[in-house]
Amino acid sequence: MIEVSYNPEENIIYSNRQGEITLQEVLSYIAQIDGEFLAQDELFVLEDYRQSSSNYEKKDLPLIIDEIKKRIGHFKLVKVAIVVDSPSETVLGILYEEIARQVDHYYFRTFSTISSAKSWLTT
């Protein structure tokens, strides 16, 4: 499950992932973010992966990137910070960082703490 909340004072969208996350859940989540925050010019997203595991593989990352390209073209800037605490999620995050560089105005980084992720999002 992926829960989404927004803090207007910080201008940060928080997503909390819990349990096993499927590729379909990730694609639906991307669509949800696009739909709910369509009126904004910039998105700052903090995704907490620490209570979840990904049930998709490296080969699925291009599908996720294609969905992001389709959904975020109208935003001037999108910054996504993920917080992880397992080696497998760290590796997936680093691979995703490399692939995400293909998307204009989209920045993605992997962190081990909420505070460092928030610091990067707000600078």
C-alpha positions as CSV (number, residue, x, y, z in Angstrom):
1,M,0.0,0.0,0.0
2,I,1.2,3.5,-0.8
3,E,-0.4,6.3,1.3
4,V,-0.1,9.9,0.1
5,S,-0.3,13.1,2.2
6,Y,0.6,16.7,1.5
7,N,2.1,19.3,3.8
8,P,1.3,22.8,2.3
9,E,3.6,24.6,4.8
10,E,6.6,22.6,3.6
11,N,5.2,22.1,0.1
12,I,6.2,18.5,0.3
13,I,4.2,15.5,-0.8
14,Y,4.8,12.5,1.5
15,S,4.3,9.0,0.4
16,N,4.6,6.1,2.9
17,R,5.0,2.7,1.4
18,Q,4.0,-0.3,3.5
19,G,4.3,-4.0,2.8
20,E,5.1,-5.5,-0.6
21,I,4.7,-2.9,-3.4
22,T,3.9,-4.2,-6.9
23,L,4.7,-2.6,-10.2
24,Q,1.0,-1.8,-10.7
25,E,0.8,0.0,-7.4
26,V,3.8,2.2,-8.4
27,L,2.2,3.0,-11.8
28,S,-1.1,3.9,-10.1
29,Y,0.7,6.0,-7.5
30,I,2.4,8.0,-10.3
31,A,-1.0,8.6,-11.9
32,Q,-2.5,9.6,-8.5
33,I,0.3,12.2,-7.9
34,D,-0.2,13.7,-11.4
35,G,-4.0,13.9,-10.9
36,E,-4.0,15.3,-7.4
37,F,-1.3,17.9,-7.9
38,L,-1.9,18.9,-11.5
39,A,-2.4,22.6,-10.6
40,Q,1.2,22.9,-9.2
41,D,4.1,23.9,-11.2
42,E,6.7,22.1,-9.1
43,L,6.5,18.9,-7.1
44,F,8.7,17.9,-4.1
45,V,8.1,14.3,-3.1
46,L,9.5,12.4,-0.1
47,E,8.9,8.6,-0.4
48,D,9.5,6.5,2.7
49,Y,10.4,2.9,1.6
50,R,11.6,1.8,5.0
51,Q,8.5,-0.3,5.8
52,S,8.1,-1.9,2.4
53,S,9.7,-4.1,-0.2
54,S,9.5,-3.8,-3.9
55,N,7.9,-6.7,-5.8
56,Y,9.4,-5.6,-9.2
57,E,12.7,-5.9,-10.8
58,K,15.4,-3.9,-12.5
59,K,13.9,-4.7,-15.9
60,D,10.7,-2.9,-14.8
61,L,12.4,0.4,-14.2
62,P,12.0,1.6,-17.8
63,L,8.3,1.1,-17.5
64,I,8.2,3.3,-14.5
65,I,10.3,5.9,-16.2
66,D,8.0,5.9,-19.3
67,E,5.0,6.4,-17.0
68,I,6.8,9.3,-15.3
69,K,7.7,10.9,-18.7
70,K,4.0,10.6,-19.7
71,R,2.7,12.1,-16.5
72,I,5.1,14.9,-15.5
73,G,5.9,16.7,-18.7
74,H,3.7,19.7,-17.7
75,F,5.6,20.3,-14.4
76,K,8.5,22.8,-14.5
77,L,10.4,20.8,-11.8
78,V,10.0,17.5,-10.0
79,K,12.3,16.4,-7.2
80,V,11.8,13.0,-5.6
81,A,13.7,11.8,-2.5
82,I,13.4,8.2,-1.3
83,V,14.4,7.0,2.1
84,V,15.6,3.4,2.3
85,D,17.1,1.2,5.0
86,S,17.9,-2.0,3.1
87,P,20.7,-2.9,0.7
88,S,18.3,-4.1,-2.0
89,E,16.2,-0.9,-2.0
90,T,19.5,1.2,-2.0
91,V,20.7,-0.6,-5.1
92,L,17.3,-0.2,-6.8
93,G,17.3,3.5,-5.9
94,I,20.8,4.0,-7.3
95,L,19.8,2.2,-10.6
96,Y,16.7,4.3,-10.8
97,E,18.7,7.5,-10.3
98,E,20.8,6.7,-13.4
99,I,17.7,5.9,-15.5
100,A,15.8,9.0,-14.2
101,R,18.5,11.3,-15.7
102,Q,16.7,10.7,-19.0
103,V,13.7,12.8,-17.9
104,D,13.9,16.6,-18.2
105,H,13.2,18.6,-15.1
106,Y,13.1,15.4,-13.0
107,Y,15.6,14.9,-10.1
108,F,15.8,11.7,-8.0
109,R,18.0,10.9,-5.0
110,T,18.3,8.1,-2.5
111,F,18.8,8.8,1.2
112,S,19.0,6.9,4.5
113,T,17.3,9.5,6.7
114,I,14.2,11.7,6.4
115,S,16.1,14.8,7.5
116,S,18.7,14.5,4.7
117,A,15.9,13.9,2.2
118,K,14.0,16.9,3.3
119,S,17.1,19.0,3.3
120,W,17.8,18.1,-0.4
121,L,14.2,18.7,-1.4
122,T,14.1,22.2,0.0
123,T,17.4,23.4,-1.5
